[in-house]
């Protein structure tokens, strides 16, 4: 995994500190992020992607500041949000996949050809001219994944990727994600999904409450959530 470094990072929104201060290094292949709603997990992911600027400190991908060097962030980090409709911008599937490539500097023609190639590899060539709004929820999640894969990032960030999906669709998406060579950082409310991960980070009230292997982090997390009545 490309090394992501949080160097004394904190974030304040509307006068409230929502994350940090935190210093940590992420270089594991599979990292899970857990915590209650409003704990700061999504802020953590957005800081990691360079989508928001910290009030103090910096987030680095290798040696590049992800907020200041957007091209490096786009090339190295892909993001899949909880709601694909917040991510899909273009009318057709091929246009949606090609867009990220043009952001990296590819010509429209080259991006279009690369998008078609990705669809071919994923056995979805017949989707190229489909209107995005005609796709099911699970298919839209898959489209977002293909758009990210087309950009060939080192790291993929996932914010509750299974939310709102039925069981068969969730199972298919889980298999697809599990097969990826890229490193994954995934927010989830389901600790069971993280049992085989390399590392779990528990965020509570904007702070890193615990950080370690699943066998060390998940049991106390479950116990605390049960105590709070959260699960």
SVG drawing of the C-alpha trace seen along z (x, -y; Angstrom):
<svg xmlns="http://www.w3.org/2000/svg" viewBox="-34 -28 42 41">
<polyline fill="none" stroke="black" stroke-width="0.4" points="0.0,0.0 1.2,-3.5 1.9,-5.1 -0.7,-7.6 0.5,-9.8 -1.6,-11.9 0.7,-14.4 -0.9,-16.0 -4.2,-16.5 -7.3,-18.1 -10.5,-19.4 -13.1,-21.8 -16.5,-22.3 -19.0,-25.0 -17.0,-25.7 -16.9,-22.0 -13.8,-19.8 -14.9,-16.8 -11.6,-15.0 -8.3,-14.9 -5.7,-15.8 -4.3,-12.6 -1.0,-11.3 -0.9,-7.9 0.5,-6.0 -1.6,-3.8 0.4,-1.2 -1.7,2.0 -3.4,3.7 -6.9,3.9 -7.9,1.3 -11.4,1.1 -12.7,-2.1 -15.5,-1.7 -17.4,-4.0 -20.9,-5.3 -22.7,-7.8 -21.2,-11.2 -18.0,-9.9 -15.8,-11.4 -15.3,-8.5 -16.4,-10.2 -14.3,-13.3 -11.4,-10.9 -12.0,-9.5 -12.4,-12.9 -9.2,-14.2 -7.5,-11.1 -8.8,-11.7 -7.8,-15.4 -11.4,-16.5 -11.3,-18.8 -8.4,-20.8 -7.4,-20.2 -7.3,-23.1 -3.9,-21.9 -1.4,-19.4 -1.3,-17.6 -2.2,-14.4 0.5,-12.9 0.3,-10.2 4.0,-9.3 5.5,-12.8 2.6,-14.6 0.1,-16.7 -3.3,-15.3 -5.1,-18.6 -2.5,-20.8 -1.5,-18.3 -4.8,-17.2 -3.3,-15.5 -1.3,-13.2 -4.3,-12.5 -6.5,-11.7 -3.9,-9.4 -3.2,-7.6 -6.5,-7.5 -9.9,-6.4 -13.1,-7.1 -16.4,-5.3 -19.1,-7.1 -22.0,-5.5 -24.6,-6.9 -23.5,-6.4 -25.9,-9.1 -23.7,-11.6 -20.8,-10.5 -22.3,-9.9 -22.2,-13.0 -22.7,-12.0 -25.6,-10.6 -24.0,-7.4 -21.8,-4.7 -18.9,-5.3 -18.9,-9.0 -18.8,-8.5 -15.9,-6.1 -14.0,-8.4 -14.4,-11.5 -11.8,-10.6 -9.3,-9.7 -9.6,-13.2 -9.0,-14.6 -5.7,-12.8 -4.7,-14.4 -5.9,-11.9 -7.4,-13.2 -11.2,-12.7 -10.5,-10.1 -7.9,-8.2 -10.2,-8.3 -13.1,-7.0 -11.1,-4.1 -9.8,-3.3 -13.3,-3.3 -14.5,-0.9 -11.5,1.4 -12.4,1.4 -16.0,2.3 -14.7,5.1 -12.5,6.5 -15.3,6.3 -17.6,8.1 -19.9,5.1 -19.2,3.9 -23.0,3.7 -23.3,1.1 -21.3,-1.5 -24.2,-3.6 -26.6,-2.8 -28.1,-5.8 -26.8,-5.7 -30.3,-6.4 -31.5,-3.0 -29.0,-1.1 -30.1,0.5 -28.5,-0.6 -26.1,2.3 -25.2,1.6 -24.5,-2.0 -22.2,-1.0 -20.4,1.3 -20.2,-1.6 -18.5,-3.8 -16.1,-0.9 -15.3,-0.6 -14.7,-4.3 -12.2,-4.2 -10.5,-1.1 -10.0,-2.8 -7.8,-5.4 -5.6,-2.6 -5.1,-4.1 -3.0,-2.5 -5.6,-2.9 -9.4,-2.8 -11.5,-4.5 -15.0,-3.1 -17.6,-4.8 -20.3,-2.2 -20.2,-0.6 -22.9,2.0 -25.4,-0.5 -28.9,0.0 -27.9,3.1 -29.8,6.4 -28.0,9.5 -27.1,11.0 -25.9,7.6 -23.8,7.1 -22.3,10.5 -21.3,9.8 -19.8,6.5 -17.9,8.0 -16.4,10.6 -15.4,8.0 -13.7,5.8 -12.0,8.8 -10.4,9.7 -8.8,6.3 -5.1,5.8 -5.4,2.3 -5.3,1.5 -8.7,0.8 -9.7,-1.5 -13.4,-0.8 -15.8,-2.5 -18.5,0.0 -21.1,0.5 -20.7,4.3 -17.7,5.5 -18.1,9.0 -16.8,7.7 -13.5,6.8 -12.6,10.0 -10.0,10.9 -8.7,7.3 -5.1,6.4 -6.0,3.5 -9.0,1.8 -9.2,-1.9 -11.9,-2.8 -12.9,-6.4 -15.0,-7.9 -15.9,-11.5 -13.4,-12.5 -10.5,-10.8 -8.7,-7.5 -9.9,-5.5 -8.2,-2.2 -6.0,-1.0 -4.8,2.5 -5.6,6.0 -9.3,7.0 -9.0,9.6 -7.9,6.8 -10.3,4.0 -13.6,5.6 -14.5,7.3 -14.3,4.2 -16.0,2.2 -18.9,4.6 -19.1,4.5 -19.1,0.7 -21.8,0.4 -24.0,2.9 -23.5,0.9 -24.5,-2.3 -27.4,-0.5 -26.1,-1.2 -26.3,2.3"/>
</svg>
